[in-house]
Amino acid sequence: MPDLGSFLKGAHVDRSVFELRPDYRAMLLAVDGIRPGAGDEDSEALLVAAEASVREPADRPVEELPHIASWREAYRAFGAKPQRTRNSLEALTRRAGSEAGLPRVNRLTDIYNAISVIHQVPLGGEDLNRYVGSPRLIRATGEEPFDTVADGADVVVHPEAGEVVWCDEIGVTCRRWNWRQATRTRLHDGTTAALFILDALDPMTDQDLDGVADDLLTNVARLGPNVHSARRVIRP
């Protein structure tokens, strides 16, 4: 298990990404000491609150909510079609407002999904112990490997050239900025150390972003007596 501070110190956002969106900020939270477990009353209450927050009468469609609209613009900027590949925030928000509601997975996943919807910010959670090196956000060459599942089978595919991707030393960990996570690093029922990535664009302020991180860490801190964390914001 790497030192959390050293792990985050090695994280990097490529200059080409900031050229695409100068308002972009990445909040990285590394957490260790998590005790895995099934959903509980607290995580269920968060999910219910998240669902209620988007089921209330709204004066605009989901795609016009401020942060979701910003992410749609960001996707178009690198050639993705947001109506076909929805950013994680939009996908979760739509599901939260549907009859099906948010998925119930495990308490760690349920917490970060709920926080994403409540605070309206794309929020990825990954198994830190499965990283090889620190996370990097780059414009892909198109040759990087991405392990995923297609038609029930494990496959390796590649991002499109110019696509914004998170990666480590051996491959892509999340495609299209915050669209789909790799199989290798995704959270699972036995995760004890996690990396959370909060992606912010205008109109989300730095103060708002800090508040989301505080709320997430408050909820994750109860998942074990020895939970500890480190955080870092990467900005232009």
N, C-alpha and C positions, 0 to 999 in steps of 0.2 A: 504494500500500500504506500503510494508516494506521499510525501509531505504536502498537505493541502495548499499551503502558501506557495511552495515551489511549483506545484502543478499549475496553479493559476498564473503565476509569473510567466510561465512559458507560453501562455495562450496568446494568440495573435489574430488580428483582423487585417486582411490585406488592403493596401491603399486603394486598389481598384474598386473595392466594395464601397469605401467611403466616397469615392468619386461618383459612384452610382447614386448613393444617397448620403449626402453630407450630414443629414440630421440623424443618422443611425447611431445607436448606442447599444452595446451588449453588456448586460449584467450577468456575470458568472458567479454561481454559488456552488461551492464544493462542500459536501456534508459527509461525515463519517460517523460511525457508531450507531447506525440505524438498526433497530430490532424489527425484522420483517414480521408482517402479520396481515390477517384478513381485515377487511373493512370493519369499522367499529362505529359506535354512536356518534363520535365527533366527526369522523370523515363523512358519514352519512348526512349529518346536519349541514356540513359544508356543501355537499352535492345538492341537497334540497334548496339551500340558499342560492346557489348558482343557477339552478333551473328557474327558481322564482324570479330572479333578477332579469331574465330575458323573456319571461312569459307575461310580464306586465304589459299593458297596452303601450305600444310604441308609436311614435309619430313618423318613423322612417323605416325602410326595409333594412335587413341585416347588413347588406352590402354597402349601405350608406352610413353605418355607424362610424364615427371618426377614425378610430385606429384601424378598423377593418378596411375602410376605404383607402387609407394610406398604404396598407400592405398590398392591396390590389394594384395600386400604382407602382409599387416597388416590383411586384412580379412582372408587370408589363415591361418595366425598364430593362429586364434581362431576357425578355422574350417568352416568358411563361404566360399562359392564358388562365387568369384567375377563376374564370367560370368553370374550368375543367380541373385545375389543380388548386384547390382552395388552401390558403394558409391555415395553419393549425388553429388559430383563434377563430376564424370564420367557421371552420368545420365543427369545432366544439360548440360554438354559440348556436349554430343551427340545430345541432343535435340536442342541446340543452332545452331549446324552445319547442322541440317536437314531442309527440306523444310518447316516444320511446324514452326520452330523457338521456342523461349522461350514462356512460357505462359504469358498472361497478366492477373494479378489477382487484385491487388490494389497497390498503389504506394509504400507502405512499403515492401510488398513481392517482388515486381518487383525490387526495389533497391537492396535488399540483394541477390536475384538470379543473377542479373547482376554483382554485385561485386564479387560473387563467381566465375563466369566464367572468368571475366576479369583478376582477380588475381590468378586464378587456386588454390583455397583453398576450402575445404568443409566448408560450412557456414550454420548453422541452425538458424532459427528465431522462437521464441516461445513467447506466451503470459505470461508475468511475473506475472500478477495478478491471473493466474490460477494455479500457483505453490503452493504446500504445503511444506514449508521448502525450503532449498537451493538445488541446483543441485549437484548430485554426479555421478561420472563415476566409474562403478564397473564391475567385472566379475559376471554374473548372476548365481543364484542358480538354476534357471529354474522354480521357484515358483512365481516370481514377476508378477503382473497383467499388461497387456498392452492393452489399449482400442483402437480399430481400426474399420475399416469398411470392411466387406467381403460380396460380392454379394449384395451390397446395404443395408445391415443390420449392425447395431452396434453390435460388438462382443468383448469379452475379451479373449485374448490368452496369452501365456506365452513364454518368450524367451527360447532358448536352454541353458542348463547348460554350463557355461564357456563363453557364449556370452558376448561381451563388450556392455554395455548399459548405457545410461544416465537415471537417475531416481530422484524422489524426495521422500518425506516420505510416499506417498501412492501408488506409482507405477512407471512403466517405462515410460519415456517421449520420448525416442528415442531408437530404436533397432539398433543393429549391428553398434554401434559407431555413424554413421551418415547416416543411410540407410532410416529409415522410422519413422516419428514422430507420437506420440499419438494424438488421436482426442482431448483429454481434453485440452492439452496445446498449440495446434497449433495456429498460427496467424489467425485472422479473420478480417472482415471489420470494426469492432469496437475497435480493439486493440489500447490502449493508452500507454501501458508500455510493453516493449519487452526485452527478453534476447536473445542475439546473441552469438553463440558458434562457434569459428573459430578453426578448428582442423589442427594442423601442424605436419608434419613429415619431416625429411631430404628428399630432399635438400632445403626445405624452411628454410630460416634463421630467427633469431629473428628480425632482421631489416626489412625483408620482411613482417613478421607478423604484426609488429607495423604499417607499411605503409598501410596494408590492413585495419586495425582497424581505422586508421586516415581517410582513404577514405570513409569507411562506415559511420563513425560518421559525417563527413562533409555533406554527402548526407542526412542522417537522421535528422540532425540539422535543416534543412529548413522545416521540417514537423510540425512546430508550434513555436510560439514565446517564449515558456517556456520549450523547450526541454532541459533536462539535463541528464548527464550520469556518469557512473563510470566504470572502467575497472580493470581487474585483470588477470595476466598470472599465470597459474599453470604449473610447470615443476618439473622434478625429483629433 
